[in-house]
Amino acid sequence: MSTNLVKVVHTSFWIPDGSALAYVSYMKGQQQRYIRKYNPDTDEDSLVMEMPACSHLMSNHNGILYVGDGSGSPVDVKDTCSYKIENDPWIYILSSKNKKIHKLVKHNSFLEGTERRPAGNAPASIIFSR
């Protein structure tokens, strides 16, 4: 039996402490996305956790916490007809330690009394702590 599943890797970045290369992986024709890590010292590739359909993933200093946002189809998915990836408006905090996902704030949210700015011009900072 022939299968149409193709593993796709995108959104790769180094964990800030240099311990691993983190990346998002998904299979053609499937909605599920996974955070994975590659350790160059041991040549080991491991599954971190399943994640919601979000983009722009980054982590805290040691890769215990991740943050990602949803804002339409990810820019790195060129074959959108085959992947059918749907994102949502949330910014997520993901804990690789306990495999929990928390909705932090809606992507289109703003604080009362603050100026609305066009996308891409808003200052942002997220502080991670243990």
Buried (B, 14 or more C-beta within 10 A) or exposed (E): EEEEEEEBEBBEEEBEEEBBBBBBBBBBEEEEBBBBBBEEEEEEEEEBBEBBBBBBBBBBEBBBBBBBBBBEBBEEBEEEEEBEBEBBBBBBBBEBEEEEBEEBBEBEEEEEEEEEEEEEEEEEEEEBEE
